[in-house]
Amino acid sequence: MLAKRVIAALDIKNGRVVKGIKFKNIRDAGDPIELAKRYEEEGIDEIVFLDITASFEKRKILLELVKSIAEEIYVPFTVGGGIKSVDEIKEIIKNGADKVFLNTAAVDNPMLIEEAARIVGSANLVIAIDAKWNGKYWEVHTHGGRKPRGIDAIKWAKEVENFGAGEILLTSMDTDGTQQGFDIPLTKAIVDAVDIPVIASGGAGKPEHFYEAFKIGASAALAASIFHYEKYTVRELKEYLAKKGIPIRLE
């Protein structure tokens, strides 16, 4: 059985790591390279970097950051935020990122997924889905969670798989930053709908939450707050999961 992956998320704003609750109340959480190195030392499997203020000027800053990260850490890392073209994807991977994720641009232009998968390969392409329950279905949101799109997240997950996405990064906007646990019904619905790996995101607060996500089929689970503020170390989390019988990489 494939080992489950533990992923740390670093939201980047003006070159600093920040964290919010339900996509709001953003506060500073530290230097991205220092945090990335700490997580690598603790045994993290992957790191996701999200540029949450991705204007043109910030894009140049992000590319410099990608280069710096690639020089400092060896674990695989994924970069996203405001990416709109295959040329940008190629540039980010050329600068050292292992994978790139798309969200808003993929919803605006689904053919971009197909083109990107063809150019850089499905294995290097992650589609991020930010979803929120609207009373009838889990609705896809874009533009950093600010714009509801009237799209059913489960249907969209199937579409992105068909277009060639290699993985889905699924964030529940209802649980994000709450540390009350992943959105298990949403995560299970997406896991059951697709054959590609699904990363559970939004709401991790303790090791039990990771266990719950892995038990319903998530291939990976992602957290930010519990690592940034040293509530748990990666090592502590992985040791707990191993004791619970979850296949996990422990060094």
C-alpha positions as CSV (number, residue, x, y, z in Angstrom):
1,M,0.0,0.0,0.0
2,L,1.2,3.5,-0.9
3,A,2.3,5.5,2.1
4,K,0.0,8.4,3.1
5,R,1.6,11.8,2.8
6,V,1.7,14.6,5.4
7,I,1.9,18.0,3.8
8,A,2.6,21.4,5.3
9,A,1.0,24.5,3.7
10,L,2.7,27.9,3.6
11,D,0.5,30.8,2.5
12,I,2.8,33.6,1.3
13,K,1.9,37.3,1.4
14,N,4.6,39.8,0.6
15,G,7.3,37.2,1.1
16,R,6.0,36.1,4.6
17,V,4.0,33.1,5.7
18,V,0.5,34.1,6.9
19,K,-2.5,32.1,8.2
20,G,-6.2,32.9,8.4
21,I,-9.5,31.4,9.6
22,K,-12.0,30.6,6.9
23,F,-9.9,32.6,4.5
24,K,-10.1,35.7,6.7
25,N,-8.3,37.3,9.7
26,I,-4.8,36.8,8.2
27,R,-1.9,37.0,10.6
28,D,1.9,36.6,10.2
29,A,3.4,33.1,10.9
30,G,7.0,33.5,9.9
31,D,9.7,33.3,7.3
32,P,8.9,30.7,4.5
33,I,12.3,29.3,4.1
34,E,13.0,29.0,7.8
35,L,9.6,27.2,8.3
36,A,10.2,24.9,5.2
37,K,13.6,23.9,6.5
38,R,12.1,23.1,10.0
39,Y,9.4,21.0,8.5
40,E,11.9,19.1,6.3
41,E,14.1,18.4,9.4
42,E,10.9,17.1,11.2
43,G,10.1,14.7,8.3
44,I,7.4,16.4,6.2
45,D,6.6,14.6,3.0
46,E,5.8,17.6,0.9
47,I,5.3,21.4,1.2
48,V,2.7,23.5,-0.6
49,F,3.4,27.2,-1.2
50,L,0.5,29.5,-2.0
51,D,1.1,33.0,-3.2
52,I,-2.1,34.7,-1.9
53,T,-1.4,38.1,-3.4
54,A,-0.4,37.1,-6.8
55,S,-0.2,40.3,-8.8
56,F,2.4,40.7,-11.6
57,E,5.0,42.3,-9.3
58,K,4.5,39.6,-6.7
59,R,4.9,36.9,-9.3
60,K,8.6,38.1,-9.7
61,I,9.0,37.9,-6.0
62,L,7.5,34.4,-6.0
63,L,9.9,33.2,-8.7
64,E,12.8,34.4,-6.6
65,L,11.3,32.6,-3.6
66,V,10.9,29.4,-5.6
67,K,14.6,29.5,-6.5
68,S,15.6,30.1,-2.9
69,I,13.4,27.3,-1.7
70,A,14.8,24.9,-4.3
71,E,18.3,25.8,-3.1
72,E,17.5,25.2,0.6
73,I,15.2,22.2,0.8
74,Y,15.1,18.7,-0.8
75,V,11.5,17.6,-0.1
76,P,9.1,17.9,-3.0
77,F,7.2,21.2,-3.1
78,T,4.2,22.6,-5.0
79,V,3.6,26.2,-5.9
80,G,0.4,28.0,-6.8
81,G,-1.5,31.3,-6.7
82,G,-2.5,33.5,-9.6
83,I,-1.0,31.3,-12.3
84,K,-2.7,31.9,-15.6
85,S,-0.7,30.3,-18.4
86,V,1.4,27.3,-19.3
87,D,4.4,29.6,-19.8
88,E,4.1,30.6,-16.1
89,I,3.8,26.9,-15.1
90,K,6.9,26.1,-17.1
91,E,8.8,29.0,-15.5
92,I,7.9,28.0,-12.0
93,I,9.0,24.3,-12.6
94,K,12.1,25.5,-14.3
95,N,13.0,27.5,-11.2
96,G,12.8,24.4,-9.0
97,A,9.2,23.6,-8.0
98,D,8.2,19.9,-8.3
99,K,4.5,20.6,-9.0
100,V,2.2,23.5,-9.8
101,F,-1.4,23.9,-8.8
102,L,-4.1,25.9,-10.5
103,N,-7.5,27.1,-9.2
104,T,-9.1,30.2,-10.6
105,A,-7.5,30.0,-14.0
106,A,-8.6,26.3,-14.3
107,V,-12.2,27.3,-13.6
108,D,-12.1,30.2,-16.0
109,N,-10.4,28.1,-18.8
110,P,-10.7,24.3,-18.2
111,M,-8.7,23.7,-21.4
112,L,-5.7,25.1,-19.6
113,I,-5.7,21.9,-17.5
114,E,-5.5,19.8,-20.6
115,E,-2.8,22.0,-22.2
116,A,-0.7,22.1,-18.9
117,A,-1.0,18.3,-18.4
118,R,0.2,17.8,-22.0
119,I,3.2,20.1,-21.6
120,V,4.4,19.4,-18.1
121,G,2.7,16.1,-17.4
122,S,-0.3,15.2,-15.2
123,A,2.1,14.1,-12.4
124,N,3.3,17.7,-12.1
125,L,-0.2,19.3,-12.2
126,V,-2.5,19.7,-9.2
127,I,-5.9,21.3,-9.3
128,A,-6.9,23.1,-6.1
129,I,-10.6,23.2,-5.3
130,D,-11.9,25.5,-2.7
131,A,-15.5,24.4,-1.8
132,K,-18.2,25.7,0.6
133,W,-21.6,24.2,1.4
134,N,-24.3,26.6,0.1
135,G,-27.3,24.7,1.5
136,K,-27.7,22.5,-1.6
137,Y,-24.3,21.4,-2.7
138,W,-20.6,22.1,-2.1
139,E,-19.9,25.1,-4.3
140,V,-16.6,25.9,-6.0
141,H,-15.1,29.3,-5.1
142,T,-12.2,31.1,-6.8
143,H,-10.2,34.3,-6.3
144,G,-8.9,33.2,-2.9
145,G,-12.4,32.1,-1.8
146,R,-14.0,35.4,-2.6
147,K,-16.0,34.4,-5.6
148,P,-18.7,31.7,-5.6
149,R,-18.9,30.1,-9.1
150,G,-22.2,28.1,-9.1
151,I,-20.3,24.9,-9.8
152,D,-20.8,21.7,-7.9
153,A,-17.4,20.7,-6.5
154,I,-18.0,16.9,-7.0
155,K,-18.8,17.4,-10.7
156,W,-15.8,19.7,-11.1
157,A,-13.5,17.2,-9.5
158,K,-14.6,14.6,-12.1
159,E,-14.1,17.1,-14.9
160,V,-10.5,18.1,-13.8
161,E,-9.6,14.4,-13.7
162,N,-10.9,14.0,-17.2
163,F,-8.9,17.0,-18.4
164,G,-5.7,15.5,-17.1
165,A,-5.1,16.7,-13.6
166,G,-2.8,14.4,-11.6
167,E,-4.1,15.3,-8.1
168,I,-6.7,17.4,-6.3
169,L,-6.0,19.7,-3.4
170,L,-9.3,20.0,-1.7
171,T,-9.9,22.8,0.8
172,S,-13.1,23.1,2.7
173,M,-13.8,26.8,3.3
174,D,-16.2,25.8,6.1
175,T,-13.5,24.2,8.2
176,D,-10.4,26.1,7.1
177,G,-8.3,27.4,10.0
178,T,-10.8,26.2,12.6
179,Q,-8.6,23.3,13.8
180,Q,-11.9,21.4,14.4
181,G,-11.1,18.7,11.8
182,F,-11.2,18.2,8.1
183,D,-14.6,18.3,6.3
184,I,-15.0,14.5,6.2
185,P,-18.3,14.4,4.2
186,L,-16.9,16.7,1.5
187,T,-13.6,14.9,1.4
188,K,-15.2,11.4,1.2
189,A,-17.5,12.6,-1.6
190,I,-14.6,13.8,-3.7
191,V,-12.4,10.8,-2.9
192,D,-15.3,8.5,-4.0
193,A,-15.9,10.5,-7.2
194,V,-12.4,10.3,-8.7
195,D,-9.5,7.9,-9.2
196,I,-6.7,10.4,-8.8
197,P,-5.1,11.3,-5.4
198,V,-7.0,13.7,-3.2
199,I,-5.2,16.0,-0.6
200,A,-7.5,16.8,2.4
201,S,-7.1,20.4,3.5
202,G,-8.8,22.8,5.9
203,G,-9.4,22.3,9.6
204,A,-6.6,20.0,10.9
205,G,-6.1,20.6,14.6
206,K,-4.8,17.3,16.0
207,P,-3.5,13.9,14.9
208,E,-6.9,12.3,15.1
209,H,-8.1,14.5,12.3
210,F,-5.4,13.2,9.9
211,Y,-6.4,9.6,10.9
212,E,-10.0,10.4,10.0
213,A,-9.1,11.8,6.6
214,F,-6.8,8.8,5.7
215,K,-9.4,6.3,6.8
216,I,-11.9,7.6,4.3
217,G,-9.4,7.5,1.4
218,A,-7.5,10.7,1.3
219,S,-4.0,10.1,-0.2
220,A,-2.5,13.0,1.7
221,A,-3.6,15.5,4.3
222,L,-2.4,19.1,4.7
223,A,-2.1,21.4,7.6
224,A,-0.7,24.9,8.4
225,S,-1.7,26.2,11.8
226,I,-0.8,23.2,13.9
227,F,2.7,23.2,12.4
228,H,3.3,26.9,12.2
229,Y,2.5,27.5,15.9
230,E,4.2,24.3,17.0
231,K,1.1,22.7,18.4
232,Y,2.4,19.4,17.1
233,T,5.6,18.5,15.3
234,V,5.5,16.5,12.1
235,R,7.3,13.7,13.9
236,E,4.7,13.5,16.7
237,L,1.9,13.4,14.1
238,K,3.6,10.6,12.1
239,E,4.3,8.5,15.1
240,Y,0.7,8.7,16.1
241,L,-0.5,7.7,12.6
242,A,2.0,4.8,12.5
243,K,0.7,3.4,15.8
244,K,-2.8,3.6,14.4
245,G,-1.8,1.4,11.5
246,I,-1.7,4.1,8.8
247,P,1.1,3.4,6.2
248,I,3.4,6.4,6.7
249,R,7.0,7.3,5.9
250,L,9.0,7.4,9.2
251,E,12.7,8.0,9.1
